[in-house]
Amino acid sequence: MAERELKCLRCGEKLRFARREELQLGSRTFFGGDMGNLLAGALLADIYVCPGCGRLEFFSAESEGDFCAPADGNVTCGRCGKQYLASEQACPLCGLRRENG
């Protein structure tokens, strides 16, 4: 697992890696109880915290650098999910560089 170099969107401090956590998916229902949650699966997430303001940032731990290009010419970062112009070589939010620019 490679820690990412990220800055807080609120105050600009460098974010600290807190932990990797499995977040349970699904929701509770009156009839289904918790059984639906067990079948919904979980999302593996990296959690970062800002030492300055306490903001938490969550990133999918399962997508290390996969990009997808929507029809409008923008690129979606596979690390943080930020959309940006396809003409840029790296994500302006987290700095992940595109391999095929």
Helices and strands as residue ranges (DSSP letters): E 16-24, H 35-40, E 42-49, E 56-60, E 74-76, E 83-85
